[in-house]
Amino acid sequence: MTKDALYALKPDFNAITDYARLHNIGGFYAFTPDTKEGIVESRNFCPVYGIDEEAATGTFNQEYYLEKLPLY
């Protein structure tokens, strides 16, 4: 997924809520490492908790980088 595709997403919050409840999850993270700055761009959708789209997604970005970066 490209950064443009990420920001072009138009999520169906009702469908996300139904899926999240059915599978006992909080929501979805959409992400892409496709940036010139070498950072991850992400969007977090959690309508099941009354948050259609969360403004900050630092928790996911931290997990992503811990998987990708070598630890010394």
Secondary structure, 3 states (H helix, E strand, C coil): CCHHHHHHCCCCHHHHHHHHHHHCCCCEEEEECCCCCCCCEEEEEEHHHCEEEECCCHHHHHHHHHHHCCCC
